[in-house]
Amino acid sequence: MSATHTVRERRVAELGVLLTVLIWSANFVVVKGSIGSFGPMSFTALRYVIATITLFALIRWRMGGIPRPEGLWLRLIALGVVGFGAYQVTWTFGLTMITAGDSALIVAAAPVLTALLAGAIGLDRITAPKMAGALVAFTGVAVVITAGHELSLGASLLGDALTLTAAVLWAVYTVLGSRMLRHTDPLQATAWSVLGGMLFLLPFAAFEILTTPAHTFTSAAILGVIYSGTLAAGTANVLVFNAVRIVGPARASAAQFLVPFGAVILGAIFLAEPVGIPQLVGGAIIVMGVALTRRASILPEALRARLPWPE
């Protein structure tokens, strides 16, 4: 997929992915400080309302109007129902039944599932470095999470199943989205997909508001939901789709392994959360794994030259 793009375009896409990692890592800190003023579904729906407004405002500013991608907009809305709506619901309800560590570890499988699915349907090529790097990075995620959270996989099979479903839904969203990017640009694809997610989430938020006590909203919580909507749910997903279009779904999604480690580091800086040696080691393993996905070969060049057969 990336062969048709210039080196500069690929570098810009990679930088966009790294910026997304920073935005999503910070989002854990922001949400932790904000969600107490909202119900979980209300917070999620509101951030997607803000994301939808932001993205369509950008489209109007850039294009002078809001055209519908011909023959594609309904499919993009349906894609958003999967990747943003159903994903958020299954992940949120799963989290009520299992520990945060279990949830983070299961969701961290999404990039591996993305690579496998993209390879299975011929949208991306599964290479040895991509798969080995994904597995190494996933191991690093497990080290980071087990260093800071209790793990009890199997304690709630329903919670595990819901969370795994969320990971599968995200993989499906990423891979199917890469197909639609052949016919529209990342900004429009993200905007119409986020709209679909918002429409799916609104009834859940309305039910929560009607059945739970009223909340008191602080200025920090309001700023938090604005950040989470404009950047984490809005801008970051445009950057991800741009990277998927240019470097492929497997390579673009592999960098998401860095998010748990980034969240640990930012939590230590801004929330004074403890960071231990295992978490630093796990972070180093994640970086090694992500770097490996970007290599043309697992073996060093000098060793490859001595092989009697092509790797």
N, C-alpha and C positions, 0 to 999 in steps of 0.2 A: 504494500500500500504506500509506503514512504518513498519508493523509488521515483515517483512522479513529482516529488516536491524538492525544493532547493535545500541546501544545507542550512541557510539562514532560517527558512520556514520551520525546519525540524528543530533548530535550536530555540527559536521563539516558542514552539509548542512545548518543548521540554521545560523551559523556564516557566511557562504557564502552569504546568503540572506541579512544579516545585512551589509556586505561589499558592496553588490550590491546597497543597499539603499544609502550608502555613495557615491558610484561612480555616481549613477544617480542624486543624489541631487547636487553634485558638478558639474555635467554636465550642469545643468541649468546656473550656474555662468559662466562656460567655454564658453558655446554656446553664451550667451549674450555678452561676450566680444570678440567673434570671428566672429560671423555670418555676421557682417557688412562688412567684407572684401570679402564675398562670397554672391552669391544669395542663397536663402533658399534651393532650390532643388539641387544646385551645392554642397553646404556644406553637405547636407544629403547623396548624392551619393558618394562624396569623402570619407566621414567617413566610408561608407560601403565597399568601395574599400580597404581602409586601414584595416578594420576589417577582410575582406576576406583574404587578404594577411597574416595578423597576425595569424589567426586561422589555415589556411592550412600550414603555416610554423611550427606551434606547432604540427600539426599532423605528418608532415614529420620528425620533430625532435624526436617525441615520437615513431613513428612506422617505421621509416626508409623509408617511401614512403607515397603515398597518395592513399590508396585503396578506392574504391567506396563501400559503404555499399550495399551488394548484394540485389537486388530487392527493395531497399529503397531510393536510392539517388535521383531519379526523384521525388518521393513523398516529400522528404525533401526540394528540390528546390521549388516545388509548395507550400509547407508550408511557405517557406520564402517569396514567392511572396505575400502571404496573410498577414503574421505577420510583415514583415518589409517593403515590397514594397507598397502594397495597403494601409496599415496602415499609412505610412508616407505621402502618397499623399493625402488621405482623411483628415488626421489631419491637414496638412499644408494648404490646400485650405479652410478647415473649419475655420481655425484660421484667414484667411484674411477677414472673414465675421462676426465674433463675437469677443467679448472681450477675453482677456487672462484668465480672471476669469471664464467666461462661459466655455471656452475650458478645463481648468484644472479641473473644477467641473465635467463636463460630462465624461472626460477621467478617472477620479477617480472612476467611476462606474465599470471599467473593472474587478477589483478583485471580486466584487459581481457577475457580469455576469459569470466570470470564475467558481465560486463556484456553481452557479445554473446550468450551462451547464455540468460541470463535474458530478454533482449529477444526472442530468436528464438522462445521458447516462450510468450511472453506473460505472464511472471511479473513483469516490471519494464519500465518504459518507457525506451527509449533516447532520451535528449535530446541536443541538440548540446552543452550544457555538460558533461554526464556523459562523453560520448565524447571531447571535446576535452580535458577535464581529465585523463582517464585517459591519453591519449597524451602530454600534456605531462609528467605525473608519471612515466610510463615513461621518457621522455627524461632526466629528472632522475636516475632510478635508473641509467641507462646511464652518465651522467657520473660519478656517485659511484663506481660499480664500476670503470670504466675508469681512474679516478684512482688506485686502490689495488691493482688486480689485473691480471695478464696475461690477455688475451683471445685465444682461438684457435678461434673457432667453426668447426666443420667438421673439426677435427683428429681427433675421434672421433665419427663420425656415430651410432654406437650409443649413446655416452654422451649426446650431444645429444638423441637420440630418447627415451631413457629419462627424461631430465630434463623434456623437453617433455610426455611422458606424465604425469609427476607434476603438472605445472601444470594439465593438462586434468582430471586426477582431482580436484584441489582445487576447480576451478571446478564440476565436476559435483556434488561433495559440497555445496558452498555453495548451489547453485541447487535441487537436489532437497531439501536440508534446509529451504529456505524454504517448500516446499510442505507438508512434514510439520508445520511449526510452526503450521499452521492447525488442527491437531488435538491438539497437546500443547504444553507450555511448554518454554522453552529449556533449563532444568536437566535435565528428563527426557530430552529429545531428545539433549543432549550426553552424558549418562551412558550411555545405551544405545548410542550411536554409538561412544564411547570403548571400551566393552566389546567391541564388534565389532573395532575396531582392535587391541586387546590380544590377543584370541584369535587373530587372524591373525598377529601378530608373534611370539608365543611359540615356535612351532616353529623360526623363523629364529634366535631367540636361543639356543634349546637346541642347535641344530647348531653355532653359533659357540662356545658354551661347551665343547662336547665335542671340538672340532677345533682349539682354540687354547690356548696356555699360560695358566696361571692368572694373574690380575691381583692386585695389591696395592691395597687400597682405603684411601684417606686420608679423614680426617674432612671435608676440604673437598669431596672428590668425593661423599661421601654427602649432604652438605648441598646440593650442586649438583643431584643427581638428585631430591632431595625438592622443591627449588624448581621444577625443570623439570616434575615430575609434578603437583604441587598447583596451581601457578600457570599455567605456560606451556601445559601439555597439558590442564589441568582448568578452572580458573576463567576463563582467557582465552577459551576456546572457548564457554563459557556466555555471556559478554559479546558475543561475535561473533554467536551465534545470536539473542540478544535484539535486537541492532541490525538483523540481517537481517529479523527479524519486523516491526520498527517502521519502519525507513527504507528497506528494500529491499536486495537483494543487491548491486546495482551500487554504491550509495553506501556501504554498509558495507564492502565489500571495497576500495574505492578508498584508504581510509586505510592499507591494508597497504603501500602504496608508501613510507610513512614509515619502515618497519622497517629497511631497509638503512642509511638515513641515521642513524637512532637508534642502530643497532649501531656505526656508525663513531664517533659522538660518545662513547658509553659505553666503547668500546674505547680511545679516547684518554684518558678520565678514569681508568679502572681498570686498563688494561693498558699504558698509555703508548705506544699505537700512534700513529704520525704521522697528522696530518690536514692536507691541503694545500688551497690555494685552490680547485682544481677540485671537491673534495668539498664544500666550503662552498657553492660556486655550484650544484652539483647538488642539494644539500639545499634551497636556496632555490627552485629550479625545481620540486622535488617538492611543497613547501608551496604554491606557486602553483597547481600542477595540482590538488591535492586541494581547495584552496579553490574552484577553478573548478567542480568537480563539484557543489558545493553552491549554485551560483547558478541562478536561474531562467532566465537568458539569458546568452549570451556577451557581448553588447553592453551598454554602459552604458545606464541608463534614459533619459538625455537623448537619446542617439542613437536608441534604439528609438522614442521618441515622434515622431521626424522621418521615420521610414520610411513610404513610401506603402503598404506591405503589412505584415501581421503577420509577425513573425520565426518 
